[in-house]
Amino acid sequence: MSIKRIIFIGNCHKTNFWSAIAKQLTFNGYEVDWILVNRSQVHDIQANFAESKILYLPLSLKASGSFGDMKLNDLVYRDRRLRFIRKDGLRYLRNIQAPITDFLMNGHEALVVGELTYGYEMVTHRIVNSLPGFYWCSPFLTRRPQGKFSFFYDEHFSREIDIAYSKVKAIIVDQPMAMDYVAMNKNHVRDMSSGGYILRKIKTFLLNTGYDENDPTWFSNSRSDKLKKNITWLWNRISYQFVQRLFVSELDLSKRYIIFPLHLEPELNIDTCGRYWEDQMETILKIWRQLLPNDVLLIKEHPVAIGNRGFTWFKKLKGYPNIKFIHESQDVVELLDLVEYVFTISGTMGLEAAHKGMKVLCLGSTVYDRLKNVTRVSINDFSESKNIDDLYCNYGFDTLELDFEDFSTLIEERSFYGDPEGDVVSNPDVYSEVNIALVAGAFDSVCRELN
């Protein structure tokens, strides 16, 4: 017996993409339900789905039943919106637990689909894991192989749903799309540097587009919130240009180099995968404390993240000996040829380094921490180890320790063609008929095999 009910959890612009997938799945005979937090999106979804198929969870929701014992302080601390309204955020995450549980149990067993970027999604994830017959998945692109995605079941997006993929392959049509993760990032960089991007920000501010004071996501940002956020972002982008950044050709080759590539904020790698490593300056200093006298720690800003941190942020690190900043446009291949260790929370540079057989230390759970040349370390490991070499060789969590060929085979077997992320900036073809069919087909395949 296969799963025939799918529940999508709305998440800002991702909701529109889920709606396109849901229409295809409904046509294929699936029962589709919704958990939504934005009033206008409720109205949009009601155009195609009955009101009884929708659970609406506004910030103003009142308590209507008992709630479980979850570590809610942790969820509020890392939530992109609730961290600014902590008291109301804790109340909200308590109040939604009973309605979510009742909504799930009032129907058939189901596959629940969400992104885990907000607290209400994390609460739902934990409730789903406590109920027999319910399954969670977060579909995200794989970095290798390109043009494919996997369904992840854990909070860190590090482990794929393990089903009989050999059976699945016979069900869907393998039709690759022209996607390149590096090119997709470049699309974002170009967009953020364009005049059109600034004009869209101004328009959103003036019109207060999408504003909903009862939405627990960033749509709840008031005009004053948006103004403060965008002025900070613009000033950081301008002042960042005064940070002294180096290219590989300017570095002293007699030194040993270690690199920590900065992550975009807010972003999954920090908000979810990197919980307890959110303060990247503190993380850098933890790594710096492991350096030997001839070691140099390189810090490279992510091109998409320019605006997160300005001159003042980097100036604080400049006072620490043996920390240098790498130009964001520096070719990554040349950079990796120079360094001996890569520290990352769960970033793509770590995967690229692991692919080259380099020494990688991950601070959070990742897809590729199963590689034998990747070590995942804890905060306690930092204090116990003698230096970076000792940290890499003698500490860390036990993993499968796969070589890259076996790891690639595993990912290949547990991934599908298509793009499930709904980002039209990075991939304009995401709403194409081909992509919608591929993603919906993958959902159909997983639901057939889950039981």
C-alpha positions as CSV (number, residue, x, y, z in Angstrom):
1,M,0.0,0.0,0.0
2,S,1.5,3.3,-1.0
3,I,1.1,6.8,0.5
4,K,-1.7,8.7,-1.3
5,R,-1.8,11.9,0.8
6,I,0.8,14.7,0.6
7,I,0.9,17.7,3.0
8,F,2.8,20.8,1.8
9,I,4.0,23.4,4.3
10,G,4.0,26.9,2.9
11,N,7.2,28.9,3.1
12,C,7.3,32.4,1.6
13,H,7.8,32.2,-2.2
14,K,8.3,28.5,-2.1
15,T,4.5,28.1,-1.6
16,N,3.9,29.1,-5.2
17,F,6.2,26.3,-6.5
18,W,4.6,23.8,-4.1
19,S,1.2,24.8,-5.6
20,A,2.4,24.0,-9.1
21,I,3.6,20.6,-8.0
22,A,0.4,20.0,-6.0
23,K,-1.8,20.6,-9.0
24,Q,0.1,17.9,-10.9
25,L,-0.1,15.5,-8.0
26,T,-3.8,16.1,-7.6
27,F,-4.2,15.2,-11.3
28,N,-2.2,12.1,-10.6
29,G,-4.8,11.0,-7.9
30,Y,-3.1,12.3,-4.7
31,E,-4.9,13.9,-1.8
32,V,-3.1,17.2,-1.1
33,D,-3.4,19.2,2.1
34,W,-1.7,22.4,3.2
35,I,-0.2,24.0,6.3
36,L,0.0,27.7,5.7
37,V,1.0,30.8,7.7
38,N,0.3,33.7,5.3
39,R,-3.3,34.9,4.8
40,S,-3.0,35.9,1.1
41,Q,-1.5,32.5,0.4
42,V,-4.4,30.9,2.0
43,H,-6.7,32.8,-0.3
44,D,-4.6,31.8,-3.3
45,I,-4.6,28.1,-2.4
46,Q,-8.3,28.1,-1.8
47,A,-8.8,28.8,-5.5
48,N,-7.8,25.2,-6.1
49,F,-8.3,23.4,-2.8
50,A,-11.1,23.2,-0.3
51,E,-10.9,25.1,3.0
52,S,-11.0,21.9,4.9
53,K,-7.7,20.9,3.2
54,I,-5.9,23.9,4.7
55,L,-4.6,24.5,8.2
56,Y,-3.8,28.2,8.8
57,L,-1.4,29.0,11.6
58,P,-1.2,32.8,12.1
59,L,1.0,34.4,14.8
60,S,-2.2,35.4,16.7
61,L,-3.3,31.7,17.0
62,K,-4.7,31.0,20.5
63,A,-3.9,27.9,22.5
64,S,-6.4,25.1,21.8
65,G,-5.0,22.0,23.4
66,S,-2.0,20.4,25.1
67,F,1.5,20.7,23.6
68,G,4.5,18.4,23.7
69,D,7.8,18.9,25.5
70,M,10.1,20.4,22.8
71,K,13.3,22.5,23.1
72,L,11.4,25.6,21.9
73,N,14.1,28.1,23.1
74,D,16.4,26.6,20.5
75,L,13.9,26.9,17.7
76,V,13.1,30.6,18.6
77,Y,16.8,31.4,18.8
78,R,17.6,30.3,15.3
79,D,14.3,31.4,13.7
80,R,14.6,34.2,11.1
81,R,11.6,36.1,12.4
82,L,10.7,34.8,15.9
83,R,14.2,35.7,17.3
84,F,13.1,39.3,17.2
85,I,9.8,38.6,19.1
86,R,11.0,35.9,21.5
87,K,8.2,35.9,24.0
88,D,5.5,35.9,21.3
89,G,7.6,33.4,19.4
90,L,7.6,30.9,22.3
91,R,3.9,31.3,22.7
92,Y,3.3,30.7,19.0
93,L,5.4,27.5,18.8
94,R,3.5,26.2,21.9
95,N,0.1,27.0,20.5
96,I,0.5,25.5,17.0
97,Q,1.4,22.0,18.3
98,A,-2.1,20.7,19.0
99,P,-3.7,22.1,15.8
100,I,-0.9,20.5,13.7
101,T,-1.2,17.1,15.4
102,D,-5.0,17.2,15.0
103,F,-4.8,18.2,11.3
104,L,-2.3,15.4,10.6
105,M,-4.4,12.8,12.4
106,N,-7.7,13.8,10.9
107,G,-6.7,12.2,7.6
108,H,-4.8,9.4,6.2
109,E,-1.1,8.7,6.7
110,A,0.9,11.1,4.7
111,L,4.2,12.4,3.3
112,V,4.8,15.9,4.8
113,V,6.9,18.2,2.7
114,G,8.7,21.3,4.1
115,E,11.9,23.3,4.1
116,L,12.7,23.6,7.9
117,T,13.9,27.2,7.6
118,Y,11.3,28.4,10.2
119,G,10.3,27.3,13.7
120,Y,6.8,26.2,12.7
121,E,8.3,23.8,10.1
122,M,10.7,22.4,12.7
123,V,7.8,21.9,15.1
124,T,5.8,20.1,12.4
125,H,8.9,17.9,11.6
126,R,9.2,16.8,15.1
127,I,5.5,16.0,15.4
128,V,5.6,14.0,12.1
129,N,8.5,12.0,13.5
130,S,6.4,11.0,16.5
131,L,3.4,9.7,14.5
132,P,3.4,6.2,13.0
133,G,2.5,6.2,9.3
134,F,3.8,9.8,8.7
135,Y,7.0,10.7,6.8
136,W,8.9,13.9,6.4
137,C,10.9,15.0,3.4
138,S,12.8,18.1,2.4
139,P,13.7,18.1,-1.3
140,F,17.0,19.9,-2.2
141,L,19.4,19.9,-5.1
142,T,22.5,17.7,-4.9
143,R,25.8,19.5,-5.7
144,R,27.1,16.3,-7.3
145,P,25.7,15.1,-9.6
146,Q,24.4,18.3,-10.9
147,G,20.8,18.6,-12.2
148,K,19.4,16.2,-9.6
149,F,17.9,16.4,-6.2
150,S,17.3,14.1,-3.2
151,F,14.6,13.9,-0.5
152,F,16.1,14.4,3.0
153,Y,14.4,13.3,6.2
154,D,16.7,14.8,8.9
155,E,16.9,18.3,10.3
156,H,20.3,18.9,8.9
157,F,19.6,17.8,5.3
158,S,22.4,15.3,5.5
159,R,20.7,12.0,5.0
160,E,18.4,10.9,2.1
161,I,15.3,8.9,2.4
162,D,16.5,5.3,1.9
163,I,14.0,3.5,-0.3
164,A,14.3,1.0,-3.1
165,Y,15.5,3.5,-5.7
166,S,16.2,0.7,-8.2
167,K,12.4,0.3,-8.4
168,V,11.8,4.0,-8.6
169,K,14.0,4.4,-11.6
170,A,11.6,2.4,-13.7
171,I,8.7,4.7,-12.8
172,I,9.9,8.2,-13.8
173,V,11.4,9.4,-17.0
174,D,15.1,10.4,-16.6
175,Q,15.3,13.7,-18.5
176,P,18.2,15.9,-17.3
177,M,17.9,19.6,-17.1
178,A,20.6,22.1,-18.0
179,M,21.5,23.1,-14.5
180,D,24.9,24.1,-13.0
181,Y,25.1,25.0,-9.3
182,V,28.0,27.4,-9.9
183,A,26.1,29.1,-12.7
184,M,23.0,29.3,-10.5
185,N,25.0,31.2,-7.8
186,K,26.4,33.5,-10.5
187,N,22.8,34.3,-11.5
188,H,22.1,35.4,-8.0
189,V,25.2,37.5,-7.8
190,R,24.4,39.3,-11.1
191,D,20.8,39.9,-9.9
192,M,21.9,41.4,-6.6
193,S,24.3,43.7,-8.4
194,S,21.7,45.0,-10.8
195,G,19.7,48.2,-10.7
196,G,16.6,46.1,-11.0
197,Y,17.3,44.4,-7.7
198,I,17.5,47.7,-5.9
199,L,14.4,49.0,-7.6
200,R,12.5,45.8,-6.6
201,K,13.6,46.4,-3.0
202,I,12.4,50.0,-3.1
203,K,9.0,48.9,-4.6
204,T,8.6,46.2,-2.0
205,F,9.3,48.8,0.7
206,L,6.9,51.5,-0.7
207,L,4.1,49.1,-1.4
208,N,4.7,46.9,1.6
209,T,4.2,44.0,-0.8
210,G,3.1,40.8,0.8
211,Y,3.0,42.3,4.3
212,D,1.0,40.2,6.8
213,E,1.5,41.0,10.5
214,N,0.2,37.5,11.4
215,D,2.8,35.8,9.2
216,P,5.7,34.3,11.3
217,T,8.1,34.6,8.4
218,W,10.0,37.6,7.0
219,F,6.7,38.7,5.4
220,S,5.9,40.1,8.9
221,N,8.7,42.6,8.6
222,S,7.1,46.1,8.9
223,R,8.4,49.1,6.9
224,S,10.7,50.1,9.8
225,D,12.1,46.5,9.9
226,K,12.7,46.5,6.2
227,L,14.3,50.0,6.3
228,K,16.7,49.0,9.0
229,K,17.6,45.7,7.4
230,N,18.1,47.2,3.9
231,I,20.1,50.2,5.1
232,T,22.4,47.8,6.9
233,W,22.7,45.6,3.9
234,L,23.5,48.5,1.5
235,W,26.1,50.0,3.9
236,N,27.7,46.6,4.3
237,R,28.0,46.2,0.6
238,I,29.6,49.6,0.2
239,S,32.0,49.3,3.2
240,Y,33.0,45.8,2.3
241,Q,34.8,47.2,-0.8
242,F,37.3,48.8,1.6
243,V,38.3,45.4,3.1
244,Q,41.8,44.4,2.0
245,R,41.3,41.1,0.1
246,L,44.0,39.1,-1.5
247,F,44.4,36.7,-4.4
248,V,46.4,33.4,-4.3
249,S,49.2,35.1,-6.2
250,E,49.8,37.5,-3.3
251,L,50.2,34.9,-0.6
252,D,53.4,33.7,1.0
253,L,53.9,30.1,-0.2
254,S,56.1,29.2,2.7
255,K,53.1,29.3,5.0
256,R,50.6,26.5,5.6
257,Y,47.0,27.6,4.8
258,I,43.7,26.7,6.2
259,I,40.4,28.2,4.9
260,F,37.0,28.9,6.3
261,P,34.6,30.1,3.6
262,L,31.9,32.3,5.1
263,H,28.2,31.4,4.8
264,L,25.3,33.5,3.6
265,E,23.0,34.7,6.5
266,P,20.2,33.8,6.9
267,E,20.6,30.5,5.1
268,L,19.9,26.8,5.7
269,N,23.6,26.0,6.3
270,I,23.6,28.4,9.3
271,D,19.9,28.4,10.5
272,T,19.4,24.7,10.5
273,C,22.5,22.6,9.6
274,G,24.7,24.9,11.6
275,R,22.8,25.4,14.8
276,Y,25.2,26.4,17.6
277,W,27.7,27.6,15.0
278,E,25.6,30.6,14.0
279,D,28.1,33.2,15.1
280,Q,30.7,32.9,12.3
281,M,33.1,35.3,14.0
282,E,33.2,33.1,17.1
283,T,33.6,30.1,14.8
284,I,36.6,31.7,13.1
285,L,38.2,32.4,16.4
286,K,37.7,28.8,17.5
287,I,39.6,27.7,14.4
288,W,42.2,30.4,14.9
289,R,43.0,29.1,18.4
290,Q,44.0,25.8,16.8
291,L,46.7,27.3,14.5
292,L,50.4,26.5,14.7
293,P,52.9,29.4,14.3
294,N,53.4,28.8,10.6
295,D,49.6,28.4,9.9
296,V,47.5,31.1,8.2
297,L,43.7,31.1,8.3
298,L,42.1,32.4,5.1
299,I,38.5,33.8,5.2
300,K,36.6,34.1,2.0
301,E,33.3,35.9,1.6
302,H,30.5,34.1,-0.4
303,P,29.8,36.3,-3.4
304,V,26.0,36.0,-2.7
305,A,26.6,37.1,0.9
306,I,28.2,40.5,0.2
307,G,26.0,42.8,2.3
308,N,25.9,40.4,5.3
309,R,29.1,41.8,6.7
310,G,30.8,45.2,6.3
311,F,34.2,46.7,6.9
312,T,33.7,46.9,10.7
313,W,33.1,43.1,11.0
314,F,36.2,42.3,9.1
315,K,38.3,44.9,11.0
316,K,37.6,43.0,14.3
317,L,39.3,39.9,12.8
318,K,42.2,41.9,11.3
319,G,43.6,42.3,14.8
320,Y,44.3,38.6,15.0
321,P,47.7,37.5,13.6
322,N,47.7,35.1,10.7
323,I,44.1,35.8,9.5
324,K,43.9,37.0,5.9
325,F,40.9,37.7,3.7
326,I,40.6,36.2,0.2
327,H,38.9,38.1,-2.7
328,E,35.4,36.7,-3.3
329,S,36.2,36.4,-7.0
330,Q,39.2,34.2,-6.5
331,D,39.0,30.9,-8.4
332,V,38.1,28.1,-6.0
333,V,40.2,25.5,-7.8
334,E,43.3,27.6,-7.5
335,L,42.5,28.3,-3.9
336,L,42.1,24.7,-3.0
337,D,45.4,23.8,-4.6
338,L,47.0,26.1,-2.0
339,V,45.3,25.1,1.2
340,E,45.8,22.0,3.4
341,Y,42.6,22.0,5.4
342,V,39.1,23.3,4.7
343,F,36.8,24.1,7.7
344,T,33.2,24.5,6.8
345,I,29.8,24.2,8.6
346,S,28.2,22.4,5.6
347,G,29.2,24.4,2.6
348,T,29.8,23.5,-1.0
349,M,33.5,24.3,-0.8
350,G,33.9,21.5,1.6
351,L,32.3,19.1,-0.9
352,E,34.6,20.4,-3.7
353,A,37.6,19.9,-1.4
354,A,36.5,16.4,-0.4
355,H,36.1,15.5,-4.1
356,K,39.8,16.5,-4.6
357,G,40.7,14.1,-1.7
358,M,41.6,17.0,0.6
359,K,41.3,17.2,4.4
360,V,37.9,18.6,5.4
361,L,36.6,19.4,8.8
362,C,32.8,19.9,9.0
363,L,31.2,21.6,12.0
364,G,27.7,20.5,11.2
365,S,26.1,17.3,9.7
366,T,26.4,17.3,5.9
367,V,25.7,15.0,3.0
368,Y,29.4,14.5,2.5
369,D,30.5,13.8,6.0
370,R,30.3,10.1,5.1
371,L,33.5,10.5,3.0
372,K,36.6,9.0,4.6
373,N,38.6,12.2,4.2
374,V,36.0,14.3,5.9
375,T,35.9,14.7,9.7
376,R,32.9,16.1,11.6
377,V,34.0,17.7,14.8
378,S,32.2,19.0,17.9
379,I,32.9,22.1,20.0
380,N,34.3,19.9,22.7
381,D,36.8,18.4,20.2
382,F,38.3,21.9,19.7
383,S,39.1,22.2,23.4
384,E,40.6,18.7,23.7
385,S,42.8,18.6,20.6
386,K,46.4,19.8,20.5
387,N,46.2,21.5,17.1
388,I,44.5,21.1,13.7
389,D,46.4,18.0,12.7
390,D,45.4,16.3,16.0
391,L,41.8,17.5,15.6
392,Y,41.5,16.1,12.1
393,C,43.2,12.7,12.8
394,N,42.1,11.8,16.3
395,Y,38.7,13.4,16.9
396,G,35.3,13.6,15.3
397,F,32.2,11.5,14.8
398,D,32.2,8.0,13.3
399,T,30.8,7.9,9.8
400,L,30.6,5.4,6.9
401,E,34.1,6.6,5.6
402,L,33.2,6.1,1.9
403,D,35.6,6.8,-0.9
404,F,34.3,9.3,-3.4
405,E,33.4,6.7,-6.0
406,D,31.1,4.9,-3.5
407,F,29.8,8.1,-2.2
408,S,28.9,9.3,-5.7
409,T,27.2,6.0,-6.4
410,L,25.1,6.3,-3.3
411,I,24.0,9.9,-4.2
412,E,23.3,8.9,-7.8
413,E,21.1,6.1,-6.6
414,R,19.2,8.3,-4.2
415,S,18.5,11.3,-6.4
416,F,16.2,12.3,-9.2
417,Y,16.4,14.6,-12.2
418,G,14.8,18.1,-11.7
419,D,15.0,21.2,-9.6
420,P,12.6,21.3,-6.5
421,E,13.7,24.6,-5.0
422,G,11.4,27.0,-6.9
423,D,14.0,29.8,-7.3
424,V,13.3,31.5,-10.7
425,V,16.3,33.8,-10.2
426,S,18.9,31.0,-10.2
427,N,16.9,28.8,-12.6
428,P,14.4,30.4,-14.9
429,D,13.2,27.0,-16.1
430,V,12.1,25.9,-12.6
431,Y,8.4,26.3,-13.5
432,S,8.7,24.7,-16.9
433,E,6.4,21.7,-17.8
434,V,9.4,19.4,-17.9
435,N,10.6,20.4,-14.4
436,I,7.2,20.3,-12.8
437,A,6.6,16.8,-14.3
438,L,10.0,15.6,-13.1
439,V,9.6,16.8,-9.5
440,A,6.0,15.6,-9.3
441,G,7.1,12.3,-10.7
442,A,9.8,12.0,-8.0
443,F,7.2,12.6,-5.3
444,D,5.0,10.0,-6.9
445,S,7.9,7.5,-6.9
446,V,8.8,8.1,-3.2
447,C,5.2,7.7,-2.1
448,R,4.9,4.4,-4.0
449,E,7.9,3.0,-2.1
450,L,7.6,4.5,1.4
451,N,5.4,1.7,2.8
